[in-house]
Amino acid sequence: MLSAGYARDANQIYYFNQAMSADPKTFEILEIPYSRDSQYVYWMENQIPNADPQTFRILNANFECSADLQIAFYQDQPIPNFDPNTIPSGSQVTNCDMNGMYFSP
């Protein structure tokens, strides 16, 4: 067991009983329920489509809000029509959903 539902054997990473496509050699847990390997970012066992593992950041793990340099995400889904670069510097993300991301000044 790695942590909070993640486990590994010599060839595979698992989230509870679900095998993941993650590379065991480069896999790391970021903050539950997020993880990544050298090529992909995951929410639970699901690969987050088009997320860049190099620039990915968790903005609020409690509300499952995250972003990379170009795309904001709610859980494992891109938030349509929201540019993460519009979050003011120094603001804290307080919530998000499929309609947008919300932050305090």
N, C-alpha and C positions, 0 to 999 in steps of 0.2 A: 504494500500500500504506500502510495506517495503522500497524498493528502486529500482530505474531504472528497472522497469518491474516486480519485484518480489512482490507478495502479499500473504497473508495468511488468512484463516478463522480458525475456531476452529479445523478442521479436516484435512486440506489440505494446501499445498504450491503450488503456481501457478507462472509460468513465462509467463507473459502476459496472454493469454487465455488458456495456456497449463497446465493441472494439472501435478504435479510432484510426484514421488514416495517418496519424502523426508519426513523424520520424523519431523513434526512441532515442537516437543518439543526440538529437538537438532539442528535444522536448523540454519545456519548462512551464511550470505553473506560475502565472502572473499574480492574479488575485481571484479567488473563487468567485464566479465560475469561468474565468478566462485562463487560457493557456496559449502557447504558441510553439512552433518549431521553426526551423530556418526558412520555411517557405509559406506557412499558413498560420492564421490565428483561429482559435476555437472558442466557442461559447458552449459550455458543457461538452458534449461529444460532437457538436456540429461545427463544421468549417464555416467561418464567416466569409461570404463571397467577396472577393476583390479587396479584402483587408490586407494592408501592407504590414508584415510583421516587424519591419525595421522602424516604422514611425507610429505604430499602433500604441494608443494610450487609453487607459481606463479613466473615465471622467467621473463616474459615480457607480461603484460596484453594487451598492444597495438597490439602485434603480436600473441597473444593467445598461448604463450609458457609456459609450466608448467612441473613439474616432481614430482615424489616421490623418495624414495631411490633407486628404481630399474628400473623405466620406465619413459621415457620422452614422453611428449604428445604435439601434435599440435591440438588445439581445443579439441575435445573429442576423438581423435584417438592416439593410441600409435605410436611413430616414430620407424619404424623397424630398427634394427641393430644400435641403438644409446644408449649408456650407459650414464645416467646423471652424473655418477661419473667421467666421463672424462672431464667435464667442469672444467677448472683450477680455483682454489680458488681465489677469488677476481675479476674474470672476470665478465663482464656484458653480458647477452644474448641480442643480438641485433635483432635477427629474428629466425624463424624456419618455417619448412614446413614438408611434409611427407618424404623428403629426408634427413633431418638432422636438427641440431641446430647450430646456428652461434653465435659467441661471440667475444668480443673485449678483448684484453689482459689487 
